[in-house]
Amino acid sequence: MNERAFIIGYDITCPRRLQRVHREMCKHATPLEYSVFLLVGDHRTKDQCMKHMAALIDGGEDDVRCYPLPVRGFQGRVGRASLPTGIQWTGLPAGVA
């Protein structure tokens, strides 16, 4: 299996659909922010996740985007830490890094 990392983000206009999409995304990927997720898997896994999202959204009003991350790319952040003091996220899982 050729695992990769993907960033999936969404903009959902209806609060009810937003909750449904968020719950479904949590089954497939790790939340980085409320509407931004890290999915680690192969292209089939990503396609399956996106198919689930397509069934939940209104294609005329909502937007779901998926971007592949480079296998060995820069990882960084700026601003307030999202994890408690003393806890550091070392990056992607070993199968992807």
C-alpha positions, -999 to 999 in steps of 0.1 A, spaced: 0 0 0 14 34 -10 4 57 19 3 94 15 -9 124 36 -37 146 24 -51 178 38 -89 180 35 -107 212 43 -143 223 39 -166 253 40 -202 242 47 -230 268 47 -257 250 67 -249 244 104 -267 210 104 -247 198 74 -216 212 90 -221 190 120 -227 159 99 -196 165 77 -175 171 108 -186 138 124 -180 119 92 -146 134 87 -136 124 122 -142 88 112 -116 91 83 -90 116 94 -74 136 122 -87 171 129 -61 198 128 -86 226 131 -124 224 131 -127 222 93 -92 211 84 -82 174 86 -51 153 80 -59 120 62 -32 94 59 -38 66 35 -36 56 -1 -56 72 -30 -84 46 -26 -88 57 11 -89 93 1 -114 87 -27 -136 68 -4 -136 97 21 -143 122 -6 -172 100 -18 -187 101 17 -183 139 18 -200 143 -16 -230 124 -3 -234 148 27 -228 182 11 -249 205 -11 -226 208 -42 -241 242 -51 -234 258 -17 -207 238 1 -170 233 -7 -147 204 2 -111 204 -10 -84 178 -8 -47 185 -13 -19 159 -13 11 167 9 46 162 -6 62 130 7 91 149 21 80 185 24 84 213 49 62 211 80 58 241 102 33 264 119 32 299 132 10 314 160 -4 300 192 4 264 200 -25 240 195 -12 214 219 -6 218 257 28 230 269 54 202 268 36 182 241 50 183 206 36 168 174 66 153 155 49 152 122 34 126 100 32 89 109 63 69 101 48 53 71 44 86 54 73 107 67 
